[in-house]
Amino acid sequence: MNTQEILAKAQSWLSATFDAETQQEIQNLIDNNPDELADRFYKNTEFGTGGMRGMMGAGTNRINKYTLGRATQGLSNYLNQNFPNKELKVVIAYDCRHNSQKFAHIVASVFAANGIKAFVFDSLRPTPELSFAVRHLGCDAGIVLTASHNPPEYNGYKVYWSDGGQIVPPHDDKIISEVNKLDFSEIKYTEDTSLIEIIGSKVDDAFINGAVENGKIPSLSNRDNLKIVFTSLHGTSIVSMPETLKRAGYTDVHIVEEQRKPNGDFPTVASPNPEEPAALKMATDLADKIGADIVIGTDPDCDRLGVAVRNLNGDITLLNGNQTMSVMTDFLIKKWKNEGRLNGNQFVGSTIVSSELVNRIAEGYGVETKIGLTGFKWIAKMIRDFDSMDFIGGGEESFGYMVGDFVRDKDAVTATLLACEIAAWAKENGSSFYNELLNIYARNGFYKEHLISIVKKGMDGAEQISNMMKGMRENPLTEIDGEKIETLSDYQSSIRKNLITGEEITMDIPKSNVLIYQTESGTRIAARPSGTEPKIKFYFSVNTKLANTTIASQVEAELAAKTERIIQEMNLI
């Protein structure tokens, strides 16, 4: 889009469709900041793997009253067209971010103006509770206003369908089509609150009871012996997590008080992302001070969790998402086996960029692993597509896990409880969470993963990311760290090509801008642009056998060195 097109698009926001404050903000940009104006109008906000997400402010490439209103009007049109004689219902939740509550009520007013009943939570709630509430209240859709772990200037909008999972084909494309047809002047707002109902504690109780029922091990008795440090990182989990742990029977729980209060500025961290050790530093420092067994932190909307446990040296170590999901998956399958519930009709869920260790674990128990694209909406879709099978659990490398199917999205509330149950069970049986991970490596191979995210902002950044993906397609790697690349899987073309034999197969999976290289020995490199941030992500996975757990540190160091060599070969540092 050229400068004149951007200016014309911006000037359309000076019309009476937009309020005076918005018009003034745009006029100031036109007069004083053409670069910022270009960034706000060079594209429209789009639905990605996690919905619509972006920085707040006026403009088509921002989250504001009008971009959210347009998305909600499009969704309302789609619902009314597809269910013309039904009394439609939606439920809306929001997190701790600036404007989230205001945006939630704007969205509710659009639904109400379109004759759709809107349940709105009375205060901030975790995203997994929204997923739960959709089915619990018999709703046709759900919305949560959140930007997950993004910086404070971001907000977002995630859409859920009647099954409690995020929208997937065919609904997503059809809803987007409805949205794209709309002019901002066609958004309906209403001050009539008769179709808006505020909800609260009754749904909370049902959700927390469900988390305890799904995450708790009935045979475990010694929960008092596990010392837990928990941090909500200024987010929504403080509403649910302490009560969930209490109802499950945990009494030795220490909350990081400096991070207890919800705050959209996230004042104690550079980033409220539990994937980063720095975000959990206050929690791990407290754990060292009081001798805690486990540290858990959740992101602002409480769908991701970071788990830190004591390693063989007694030091608190943050596990990555692949490690946590591997331990959880192994534990859940083992639980099903011990209860006599495995009969060949069960499956676990994972994603194309997550560790293949999960596949090996499930295979060892005779359980199928179904693999989807990045994003939990695809795991939720598996449950719907294979409803005659039992879903045990599923996760992805980005610190998300789902226990059973009472919630149809990643759920840090139930997963936090499960992590504590595993740690308590291991301690009761003379082991530890970390030892259980090493035992899994000894049985299945030591898999070590690493992620690099390269930030490329704005129009130029988007073009650079596009060119990087194009280059990897047109000039594919043939060898890495002395290993021949065996296959290149291009999820955009749905073709997996054997680079040694030239054989090609068509992959039966929705298209996505992802490339995965795999060598003959199982080394994997995946590349994909983020669906929610201006980043390109590179995922590395290397593996080898672990003869016994006593040499785990040595083997891990060797795998880390191998990963570093690959990164240098690819000129990514």
N, C-alpha and C positions, 0 to 999 in steps of 0.2 A: 504494500500500500504506500503510495507516494505522499508527499507533504500536503498537497492540495486535497487529496482524498481524506486524509486524516483531519485537516482543518474543517472540511465540509461536514464530516461525521460529528466532530466536536460541536460545531455551530448548531447542529440539530438539537443539541441538549440545552440550547438557550431559549427554547420554545416554552409555551405555557404548560406543556405536559409535565415539566419538571419544576420542583419548588424553587423558591427564590434563593435559598442557601446553595442548592446544587448549581443553579445558573451562575451565581457569583463565583463559586469555586472554579467552574469551567472558564469563565471570562478571565479570571486572574491567570490561569494557565495559558490561555491564548495570548494574553498581553505580555506575560513575563517569563514563561518557562516552556518553550516549544519542545524540548527534549522530553520533559515529563508528560506533556500533552500527547506526544507521539506514543509513549509507552502505554498510556491509558486508553488509546483508541485504535492501535494498529491491529487489534484482534478482539474477538468477543471471549468472555470467559466460557470455558467448555467443560463438559463432564469428562473426567478422567477415571483412573482406577478407584479413586476415593470420592467421586462426585465432583462438585464444582468448588474450587478453592482458589483464593487469591488475596491480594492486598485490598484493604478497605479504602474507599474513596469514590469520587464521582468518575464516571467513564464506563465504557463497555467492557474494558479489561480490568474491572475492579468489582469488588463485592459491595453492593449498596442496595438501597430500597428498590431501585428500579431493575437491576439485574436479577435480584432475588424475586421481585414481583413478577417479572416476565417468565422466569422459570416456573414459578408457582401457577401462573395463569396457563401456561402450556400444559402443565401436569393436570390442572383442573379440567381443561378442555378434553384432554385424553381420557380422563376418568369418566367424565359425563358422556362422551361419545361411546365409550365401550360398555358402560353400565347405565343406560338411559333411564331405567325404571327402578333403580336401587337407591336407597337412602345411604349415601356415601359417607364414610367416616375416615378421618386421618388423625394421627397423633403426632405431636411436635415436642421435641426436647431441645435443650440448648446447654452450652457449656459456660465456662467462666470468662470467656473472652469479651473484650470491649464490644458493645453493641449486640451481643448474642441475644439477650432477652428482648431488646427492642426489635431486632430482626425477626425473632420468633413470633411476636405479636403482629408484625406486618404481614408475615406469611399466613398467619391464621386469619387475618382480615381478608386476604385474597380468596382463601378457600371459602370463607363464609359468604363473600360476595357472589360466589359461584354455586351457592346452595349446598356446600359440603360441610358437614359437622367437623369441627376441629377440637380435639382434646389437647390442651397445653399444660405441661407440667408447671407447678407453682413456683419452682426455682430450678437451678441447674441440676442436671442428672447425667449419669454416665451413658455413653452411647449404647452399650449393650442393653441397658434397661429400655431404651427406645425400641431396639429390635424385639425385645421380649414383649413390650407393651403392644406392638402392632397386632400380634396374634392374641394376646391376653384380652384385649379390648375388641377384637373382631374387626380391626380396621382394614381398609382397602389399600392404604399407603401410610408411610411415616416419613417425617423429616427430622433431621437433627442439624442444628446450627453449630458448626465446629470447624476448626482448622487443625485438629489433632495436635501434633507437636510442632507446628510451624511457628515462626517468630510472632511477637505480639501484634504486629501490624496486619496480620492475616485473619481472615475468617472464611467460612465455607458452608456448604449446603449439601447434605447427603440425602438421597431419596431411597426409601425402602418400599418394597412391594408387600402384598398381603401375607406372604409366607415369612415375613420378618427379615428376609435377605435384601441386600441392595439390588437395585434394578439391573437386569441383564437382558440380553436379546430375548425376544424381539421388542420388549417394552422400552428399553433405553433409547434405541434409535428412533422409535416412533414418538416418544416424548420429546426428544431433541428436535425432531422434525416439526412438531407442534409449536415448540418454543421459537424456532427459527422463522416461522411464518408470521410471528407477532410483531407489531410495532409497539413501542412503549406506551403509546396512547391508548392501547387496547386493554391494558391492565385494569382490572376491576378491584377497587378497594371499598371496604364498608366500615362504618362505625357501629353497625348493628352487632351486638354481642350475643344475640340469642342462639346462634349456632356455635358459639365458643364456650367450652367447658374446661374449667381449671381442675386438674387432677393432682394427686400427691401420694399420701402415705399408704393408701390401700394397694396401689400398684407397687410401691416400694416393698411392702411386706411380701407380696407374692413373688417379686423378683428375687429378693434376698433368700426367701425360703427355697426357691428353685435353685439358686446358686449353691446353697448348703446341701440340698438333696443330690445334686449332680457332682459336686466337688468333694464331698466328704466320704471317708472310708469307714463303714460301720464298725469294722473290727478293731480300729485303732482306739487305744484307751489313754495313752500317756501324752496328751497334747500340752499339759502343763509344763512339760520338760523342754519344750522348744521355745527358745527366746528369739522373738521376731522384731526387726526394725522395719517400719513401713513409712514411706513418704508418698504423699499425693501430688507433689511438685506443684502446689498451688491450684490443683485441678479438681475435677468433679468426684473423684473416687472417695474423697473424705465423707461424702454423703452416704456411701454404701459399705465401704470396706471395713471400717472398725466394727460395725454391727454384724457383718457377715462372719468375721473371725470370732466375734463373741458368741454368736449363735452356734457356731461349729464347736466351741469349747476351748478356744485359745484364750489364755489369761495373761500370758507374759508378752504383751504387745507394746512396743515403744514407738510412738509416732514422732516424726521430726517436726517439732512444734513450729520452727521458723518457716516451714513450708505447708503448714496445715491450712491456713486461710486461703480460700480461692482468690486469685488475683490475676487478671489478664496481662499484667506487666511481667509476671514471673520474675520478681525482683532478686531472687537468690541464685538464679542460674543464667548462664549465657543462652542456653537452649533447653526447653522443658522436655527433652527427649531421653527417655530411659535407655536408649541404645548407647548413649555416651557416658563413659565413666564419670566425667565432670559433673553431670547432672545429679548423680547419686552420691557425690562426695560427702555432703552433710550426713547422709544416711550411713555410709560406710564408716565415716569417722565416729559416729555414735555407736555403731556396731563394735568397733574396736574398743571403745571406751567401756562398754558394758558387757563385752564378751558374747555378743549375739551369734546365733547359729546361721541366720539367714537374713538377707536384706531384700526388700522388694519395693520398687518404685513404679508408679503408673504415669502415663502421659496425661495431658489435660482433660481429654474426654474419656479416659479410662478404658481404652480398647487395647492398648499395648502395655506390656510389663517388662521391666528389667529385673532379673534375678541374680543376686550376688551371694555366693556361698564360700565356705572355707575350703581351700585346696589342701593338698597333702602336707604343705608346710604350715597350715593353720592360718594362712592369710586370706582375707576376704577378696574374692575374685569375681568380677562381673562376667557371667556367661553370655555368649551371643545367642541370638534367637534360634539358630539351628540346634545348638546344644540343649537349650531349654525344651524345645519342642521334641527333641529326640528322647530325653528322659521322660517327659510327660506321656509321649506316645507309647513307649515301652511299658511304663507303669500301668497305663490304662488297659492295654491289651492283656498284660499279665493279670490284672484284676478281673477282666472278663473271663480269662482262662480259668483262674482259680475258682470263679463262681460257676463254672460249667456252662458258660453262655456262648462260647465259640462253636460255631457249627458250619463255618464256611460261607456264611451269608453276611459277613461284616466287612466294613472297609474303613480306612482312614483317609484323610485328605491332605494334600500337599500342593506345592506350586512348582512351576518349571525352573525357578531360580533358587529353590530351597535345597537343602542337603539331601543327597541320595541315600544318606545314612537312614533316614526315615523309611525309605523303601526296603532297605535291607532288614531293618528291625521287624517290620510288618511281615515280610516274607518268611522270616524265621519262625513266626507263629502261624503261618498259613493264612494270613490276612492280606487282602488286596489293598494296594495304595492307588487311589485315583489322583491324577495329576491335572491341575488346572492352571490357567494364566495367573499372573500376579494379581493379588487382591482377593479379599475374603468373599466377595460376591460370588466368585466362581466355586468356592467350597460350599457356600449355601446352595448354589444351583445344583451341585452334586446330590445333595440331600433330597431335593425335589425330583431330580431326574431318576434317582435310584431309590425311590421311596419304599420299594419292597425289601431293601437291604437295611441292616442296622449300621448307623453311623457311630463310631466309637469316639473319634476326636480328630482334630485337624489343626494344622498351623502353617505358618510361613516364616521365612528367615527374618522378617522385619518385626520380630518380637511380639507376634500375635498368636493366640491359641484359642480354640473353641472346644469345650468339653461337652460332648453330647450335642443334642440339637434343640434344646429348649430356648437357646439364643441362636440366631442365625447370622452372627457376625463375630469377629474376634472379641473376646470377653475377658478383660483383665480382672474382673471381680471373681468369677469362678476359677480362672486360671491361677490367680494368687492363692486362693484357698487350696487348690490342687498342689501347688508348689510347696505349701506349708505341710500338707498331708504327706507328701513324698519325703520331705525332710524329717518330719516327726517319725514316720514309719522307719526310715533308714536309721535314725538315731536309736530308736527302740530296739533295732535289730543289729546294733554294733557296727553300722555302716554310716554313710553320709550321702547327701545329694551328689557331691562331687565323686565319691567312690562309685556310686551307681552309674554315673556317666562313664567312668573309666572301664567299668565292667562291660558296658555296652560296646565300647571301642574294642575291647579284647575279643568279644564275640563276633563283631561285625566289621572290624577294620576301623582305623583311626582316620576320621574325616575332619579336615580343618578348612574352614571357610574364611574368606576375607572380602570386605566390600570397600570400594572406592567410589565416592560421589564427587563429580566435577561440576561446579556451579557455573552456569552460563546464562546471565540475565539479559532480558530485553529482546528486541528484534534481532540484533546481531548474535546474541547468544543462541536463540532458537535456530538461526541459520547454521551456526557452528556445530550445534548438536546434530542437525540434519546431515551436515557434510561428514561428520565423524561416522555416523551410521552408514551413509552411502559409501564411504571409503572402505569400511569393513566388509560391505557386500561385494563391491566391485573388485577389491584386491584382498581376498580372504587370506588369513594366515594359513600356512601349510605345516609349520612346525613351531613348537614352543618348548623351551628348556630341554631341547634335544629329543622331544617326543613328536612323532608325526600326528598331525591332526587327522582324525579318522572321519568325523562327521561334522557338518555344519548345518544346524537347524535354523531355518529362517521362518519365523512365525508370521511374518508379513506376507510371504508368498505361500506359506503352508508346505514348504518343501524341505525335507531332510536329505542332504546329499552326502554320500560317502566320497570323500575327496581322494581316497586311494583307488577305489574301483570305478568311480563315476556314477554308481547306481543312485537313483533318486526315488524317494517315496513321498506320497502325499500324507501330511499329518492331519488327523481328524480333530481339529481344535480351532476355536475362533481365532481370527487373525489379530496379530498384535505386533508392534514394532520392537521385536526382540530377536537377537541373534545369540545362538549358543554353539560354541566350539567344544568338541570333546576329543581327547586323544585316545590312543589305543589302551593306555593304562588307566583311564578314567578321570584324568585331569580335565576340569571344565572351566570355561571362561564364558560368561554371559554378559551381554551389553544391552541396555535398554534406557531410553529416556524416561524420566520420572513422569508419572501421570498427574502429579499434584504440585511439583516444584520445578523451578528452572534448572534442572540437573540432568546429567547423564550418569548412569550407574554402571559400574563394572563389578561383577561378582566372580570370585575365584574359589575353586574347590579342588583341593588336592587330598590324596589319601594313601595310606599304606597299612600293612598289617601291624598289629600290636601284639607282640609275643606274650607279654605279661604287663600288668599295670605298674610294676616298679620302675619301668623305663619310659613311662609316659612322657615325662618332661623332656627327655632326650629326643624322642620321636616327634614331639610337638615342635621342638626347636628346628629339627630337620625339615619339617613340612613348612614352617614359617619362612625358612631360608629359601625354600623352593618357590614359594609364593612371591617373595621379594625379587627373585631373579626374573620371574615371569613379568612382573610389573615393570621392571627396568627394561626388559626386552621390548615391551609394548610402548615404551616412552611415555608412561603415564605419571611419572614423577620427575 
